[in-house]
């Protein structure tokens, strides 16, 4: 088995709150510079920069996990990861269908632009990507799993836009593959209150919106190799694969 440093939650400049320097090429370059082996591209309610990030990872020692950070009807953030381009497109179609028609105000919220490898703007999302879609957390999880994706409630320790903040708990009938902590989230403190999470997999991510944050709050994946299927096995604690919140030397 190998240990891979992973940042499983980053935003490009497509997210309205993402810094304009958070171009996919810059994210990949920064991740490599900081020793990150696995990086996830998870813009708010959009997958449109995942392929470009993959392009910049070609022939470089990094794996790109593709997905989105989806805002549920309950105003909770959840990470949805997809195994391939076909199902990534299915997720994008789902998000396009369920994102409400609330226009973005770039002066207030920020630009929402998709670029190509020559840094040309090829698309500008007119609807506000940080809006809640019209689907509940259970509906989103069911959809993601129906197409073979992974579903992870995001930054559950945060006091805003987490399932615990919004509902007070994580629904017991919700199917999820792991839960995410933010940089300063304390697993032991969470478990004191939410004992039902005892056997769940915890990840930790940067939720980077600016270049300085890329890779600064990683978790570590024990995998045979870097792939979606191996990461899924780690989330599910199968066949020796696992997620560590600290580097192995500190465990």
C-alpha positions as CSV (number, residue, x, y, z in Angstrom):
1,X,0.0,0.0,0.0
2,X,1.0,3.6,-0.6
3,X,0.3,6.8,1.3
4,X,-1.0,9.7,-0.7
5,X,-1.4,13.3,0.5
6,X,-4.8,14.5,-0.6
7,X,-6.8,17.8,-0.7
8,X,-10.3,16.8,-1.6
9,X,-12.0,20.2,-1.7
10,X,-10.8,23.1,-3.8
11,X,-12.5,25.9,-5.8
12,X,-11.5,27.4,-9.1
13,X,-12.3,30.9,-10.3
14,X,-15.6,29.5,-11.6
15,X,-16.9,29.6,-8.1
16,X,-18.1,33.2,-7.4
17,X,-16.1,33.2,-4.1
18,X,-13.0,31.8,-5.9
19,X,-10.0,34.1,-6.4
20,X,-9.3,34.9,-10.0
21,X,-5.8,33.3,-9.6
22,X,-7.5,30.0,-8.9
23,X,-7.1,28.8,-12.4
24,X,-7.0,25.0,-12.9
25,X,-3.4,25.2,-14.1
26,X,-2.4,27.2,-11.0
27,X,-4.2,24.9,-8.7
28,X,-2.4,21.9,-10.2
29,X,1.0,23.7,-10.1
30,X,0.5,24.7,-6.4
31,X,-0.6,21.3,-5.4
32,X,2.5,19.7,-6.9
33,X,4.7,22.3,-5.3
34,X,3.2,21.4,-1.9
35,X,3.5,17.7,-2.3
36,X,-0.2,16.9,-2.9
37,X,-0.8,13.6,-4.7
38,X,-4.6,13.8,-5.1
39,X,-6.5,17.0,-5.7
40,X,-10.3,17.3,-6.0
41,X,-11.9,20.1,-8.1
42,X,-15.2,20.9,-6.4
43,X,-16.7,24.2,-7.5
44,X,-20.0,25.3,-6.2
45,X,-22.8,23.6,-8.1
46,X,-20.7,23.1,-11.2
47,X,-18.2,20.6,-12.7
48,X,-17.1,22.8,-15.7
49,X,-13.5,23.1,-14.7
50,X,-12.8,19.5,-13.9
51,X,-11.7,18.4,-17.3
52,X,-9.3,21.4,-17.6
53,X,-7.7,20.5,-14.3
54,X,-7.3,16.9,-15.6
55,X,-5.6,18.4,-18.7
56,X,-3.0,20.1,-16.6
57,X,-2.4,16.9,-14.6
58,X,-1.4,14.9,-17.7
59,X,2.0,13.3,-17.4
60,X,2.4,14.9,-14.0
61,X,2.5,13.1,-10.6
62,X,-0.9,14.0,-9.4
63,X,-4.4,12.6,-9.6
64,X,-7.5,14.8,-10.1
65,X,-10.7,13.7,-8.5
66,X,-13.7,15.3,-10.3
67,X,-16.9,16.6,-8.7
68,X,-18.7,19.6,-7.2
69,X,-19.7,21.1,-3.9
70,X,-23.5,21.0,-4.0
71,X,-25.7,23.2,-1.8
72,X,-28.8,21.3,-0.7
73,X,-32.3,22.6,-0.3
74,X,-31.4,22.7,3.5
75,X,-28.5,25.1,2.7
76,X,-26.0,22.5,3.6
77,X,-22.8,21.9,1.5
78,X,-22.0,18.4,0.3
79,X,-19.2,17.0,-1.9
80,X,-20.1,14.9,-4.9
81,X,-17.4,13.0,-6.7
82,X,-17.8,11.2,-10.0
83,X,-15.8,8.3,-11.5
84,X,-15.6,9.4,-15.1
85,X,-16.5,12.0,-17.7
86,X,-19.8,10.4,-18.6
87,X,-21.1,10.6,-15.1
88,X,-19.5,13.9,-14.5
89,X,-21.7,15.2,-17.4
90,X,-24.7,13.5,-15.8
91,X,-24.0,15.4,-12.6
92,X,-23.7,18.7,-14.5
93,X,-27.0,18.1,-16.2
94,X,-28.6,17.4,-12.8
95,X,-27.2,20.6,-11.4
96,X,-28.3,22.7,-14.4
97,X,-31.8,21.3,-14.0
98,X,-32.1,22.0,-10.3
99,X,-30.2,25.3,-9.8
100,X,-32.7,28.1,-9.3
101,X,-33.0,31.0,-11.7
102,X,-31.4,33.5,-9.4
103,X,-29.0,35.8,-11.4
104,X,-25.5,36.3,-10.3
105,X,-24.3,39.8,-9.5
106,X,-20.6,39.8,-10.3
107,X,-20.0,43.1,-8.4
108,X,-21.6,41.6,-5.3
109,X,-20.7,37.9,-5.4
110,X,-17.9,37.7,-7.9
111,X,-17.4,36.4,-11.5
112,X,-18.4,32.9,-12.5
113,X,-16.3,32.2,-15.6
114,X,-15.0,29.1,-17.3
115,X,-11.7,29.3,-19.1
116,X,-9.9,27.1,-21.6
117,X,-6.2,26.2,-21.7
118,X,-5.4,29.5,-23.5
119,X,-7.1,31.4,-20.6
120,X,-10.0,32.5,-22.9
121,X,-13.4,32.8,-21.3
122,X,-15.5,30.2,-22.9
123,X,-18.6,30.4,-20.6
124,X,-20.0,32.6,-18.0
125,X,-22.6,31.1,-15.6
126,X,-25.5,33.5,-15.4
127,X,-27.2,31.9,-12.4
128,X,-25.7,32.3,-8.9
129,X,-23.8,29.1,-8.2
130,X,-23.8,29.5,-4.4
131,X,-27.6,29.2,-4.4
132,X,-29.2,26.1,-2.9
133,X,-30.6,23.7,-5.6
134,X,-34.1,22.5,-5.2
135,X,-33.2,19.0,-4.0
136,X,-32.9,17.7,-0.4
137,X,-29.8,16.2,0.9
138,X,-31.4,12.7,0.7
139,X,-32.4,13.3,-2.9
140,X,-28.9,14.5,-3.9
141,X,-27.2,11.5,-2.1
142,X,-29.6,9.1,-3.8
143,X,-28.9,10.6,-7.2
144,X,-25.1,10.6,-6.7
145,X,-25.1,6.9,-5.6
146,X,-27.5,6.0,-8.5
147,X,-24.8,6.9,-11.0
148,X,-21.9,5.4,-9.0
149,X,-20.6,8.6,-7.4
150,X,-19.4,9.3,-3.8
151,X,-21.3,11.6,-1.5
152,X,-19.6,13.4,1.5
153,X,-21.2,16.0,3.8
154,X,-18.8,18.9,3.8
155,X,-17.0,20.6,6.7
156,X,-19.5,19.1,9.3
157,X,-17.8,21.1,12.1
158,X,-18.6,24.5,10.6
159,X,-21.3,26.7,12.1
160,X,-22.6,27.6,8.7
161,X,-23.6,25.6,5.6
162,X,-22.9,22.2,7.2
163,X,-25.5,19.5,7.7
164,X,-25.0,19.6,11.5
165,X,-25.3,23.4,11.5
166,X,-28.4,23.4,9.4
167,X,-30.2,20.3,10.9
168,X,-28.5,19.7,14.2
169,X,-27.4,16.2,13.1
170,X,-26.8,14.1,10.1
171,X,-30.0,12.3,9.2
172,X,-29.8,8.6,10.1
173,X,-31.4,7.5,6.9
174,X,-28.9,9.4,4.8
175,X,-26.4,7.3,2.7
176,X,-23.0,8.9,2.7
177,X,-19.5,7.6,2.1
178,X,-17.5,9.8,4.5
179,X,-17.8,13.1,6.3
180,X,-15.4,16.0,5.9
181,X,-13.8,18.2,8.6
182,X,-12.4,21.7,8.0
183,X,-8.9,22.6,8.9
184,X,-9.5,23.0,12.6
185,X,-12.3,20.5,13.0
186,X,-11.7,18.1,15.9
187,X,-12.9,14.5,15.3
188,X,-12.9,13.6,19.0
189,X,-15.0,16.7,19.9
190,X,-17.5,15.8,17.1
191,X,-17.8,12.2,18.3
192,X,-18.6,13.4,21.9
193,X,-21.9,14.8,20.6
194,X,-22.5,12.7,17.4
195,X,-21.6,9.2,18.6
196,X,-23.4,7.7,15.6
197,X,-20.4,8.9,13.5
198,X,-18.0,6.6,15.4
199,X,-17.4,4.1,12.6
200,X,-17.6,6.6,9.7
201,X,-14.7,7.7,7.7
202,X,-13.5,11.3,8.3
203,X,-11.6,13.3,5.7
204,X,-10.0,16.8,6.0
205,X,-9.7,19.3,3.2
206,X,-8.6,22.9,2.6
207,X,-11.8,24.1,0.9
208,X,-9.3,26.4,-0.8
209,X,-10.7,29.5,-2.5
210,X,-7.4,31.4,-2.7
211,X,-3.9,30.1,-3.9
212,X,-2.3,30.2,-0.4
213,X,-4.8,27.7,0.9
214,X,-4.3,24.9,-1.7
215,X,-3.1,21.8,0.0
216,X,-2.6,23.3,3.5
217,X,-5.1,21.1,5.3
218,X,-4.8,17.6,3.7
219,X,-5.8,14.1,4.7
220,X,-3.8,11.0,3.7
221,X,-5.1,8.1,1.7
222,X,-3.7,4.6,2.1
223,X,-4.3,3.1,-1.4
224,X,-2.8,0.6,-3.8
225,X,-2.7,3.2,-6.5
226,X,-4.5,6.5,-7.2
227,X,-7.9,6.0,-8.8
228,X,-11.5,6.7,-8.1
229,X,-12.2,3.1,-7.2
230,X,-9.3,3.0,-4.7
231,X,-10.5,6.2,-3.1
232,X,-14.0,4.8,-2.9
233,X,-12.5,1.7,-1.1
234,X,-10.7,4.0,1.3
235,X,-13.8,5.9,2.2
236,X,-15.6,2.6,2.8
237,X,-12.6,1.2,4.7
238,X,-12.2,-1.8,2.5
239,X,-9.3,-4.3,2.0
240,X,-6.8,-2.2,3.9
241,X,-7.6,1.1,2.2
242,X,-8.3,3.9,4.6
243,X,-8.3,7.7,5.2
244,X,-5.9,9.2,7.8
245,X,-6.4,12.6,9.2
246,X,-2.7,12.9,10.1
247,X,0.4,11.7,8.3
248,X,1.4,8.1,9.2
249,X,4.4,9.2,11.1
250,X,2.2,11.2,13.4
251,X,-0.5,8.5,13.9
